[in-house]
């Protein structure tokens, strides 16, 4: 099991930027694809962005495409999310997730493919 810890959340005005980071807090074994999800009050958890093991393949929800960028360093169990041009609708708790995989090209957009989750970090965007 991978212990994930998110950081970088906070409050910002619309149009601003935030950078979220997520890293494993202990030793890890195996290869993982990584992703970010978010959950707003009263809403279901939704996919935001995903990246494969090597970091050369990414996927984004339509609502964040062109504004958010997911990245990772090599094959480490860590991932960042650069969020620009933030909108009030982006307000949510953001969770990073890790999904075990044998394939370098694998990328997961479904929450069910991720086995390990962080506790989340709050992002609040005011208008």
FILO-873107 format. One record per residue (C-alpha): residue in one letter; x negated, y, z. Coordinates in steps of 0.02 Angstrom, whole numbers, padded with zeros to 5 digits, always signed. Each point is the difference from the previous one (the first is absolute). Example, Ala and Ser with C-alpha at 12.3 -4.5 7.8 and 13.67 -1.06 7.14 Angstrom:
<atoms>
a-00615-00225+00390
s-00069+00172-00033
</atoms>
This chain:
<atoms>
x+00000+00000+00000
x-00063+00174-00045
x+00020+00144+00122
x+00033+00159-00099
x-00009+00177+00069
x+00065+00152-00094
x-00057+00179+00026
x+00022+00170-00080
x+00185+00031+00020
x+00068+00167+00057
x+00111+00147-00044
x-00020+00107-00155
x+00102+00124-00100
x+00072-00046-00169
x-00133+00009-00134
x-00138-00047+00121
x-00112-00152+00007
x-00044-00138+00121
x-00118-00148-00009
x+00044-00162+00087
x-00129-00131+00041
x+00018-00180+00054
x-00133-00122+00057
x-00012-00166+00086
x-00048+00012+00183
x-00085-00169+00009
x-00087-00131-00105
x+00089-00057-00156
x-00018-00156-00104
x+00062-00021-00175
x+00055+00118-00137
x+00146+00121+00012
x+00103+00108-00114
x+00056+00158+00090
x+00153+00110-00004
x+00094+00146+00079
x+00183+00002+00046
x+00108+00128+00087
x+00160+00005+00100
x+00106+00154+00029
x+00128+00008+00142
x+00153-00102-00042
x-00080-00069-00158
x-00079-00165-00048
x-00187-00016-00018
x-00051+00040-00179
x-00151-00029-00108
x-00116+00148-00029
x-00161-00062-00080
x-00107-00156-00020
x-00177-00042-00050
x-00087-00161-00046
x-00153-00078+00082
x-00128+00086-00111
x+00088+00168+00001
x+00014+00009-00190
x+00186-00029-00013
x+00134+00106+00084
x+00189+00015+00001
x+00111+00141+00063
x+00182+00029+00039
x+00077+00119-00127
x+00037+00124+00139
x-00186+00026+00038
x-00079-00029-00170
x-00115+00144-00047
x-00004+00067+00179
x-00073-00143+00102
x-00162-00096-00028
x-00044-00164+00082
x-00182-00053+00013
x-00113-00122+00089
x-00186-00029+00021
x-00055-00160-00086
x+00088-00152+00071
x+00006+00059+00179
x+00163-00016+00096
x+00029+00187-00002
x+00102+00117-00106
x+00033+00186-00016
x+00149+00097-00064
x-00026+00178-00062
x+00166+00090-00001
x+00014+00165-00095
x+00147+00113-00041
x+00095-00070+00147
x+00188+00019+00008
x+00122-00008+00146
x+00062-00166-00073
x-00173-00072+00036
x+00034+00013+00186
x-00013-00176+00073
x-00105-00119+00101
x-00135-00067-00115
x-00063-00178+00019
x-00150-00083-00079
x+00004-00184-00039
x-00119-00139-00050
x+00045-00152-00104
x-00115-00150-00014
x-00042-00048-00178
x-00118-00111-00098
x+00010+00110-00154
x-00098+00161-00026
x+00135+00068-00115
x+00148-00034+00115
x+00104+00151+00049
x+00157-00009+00107
x+00147+00119-00001
x+00115-00106+00108
x-00012+00009+00189
x+00023-00188+00010
x-00171-00027-00079
x-00089+00087+00144
x-00042-00099+00156
x-00080+00134+00108
x+00063+00174+00042
x-00059+00151+00095
x+00109+00087+00130
x+00030+00150-00110
x-00041+00185+00001
x+00127+00141-00007
x+00001+00122-00145
x+00115+00151+00014
x+00022+00124-00142
x+00095+00159+00035
x+00082+00111-00130
</atoms>
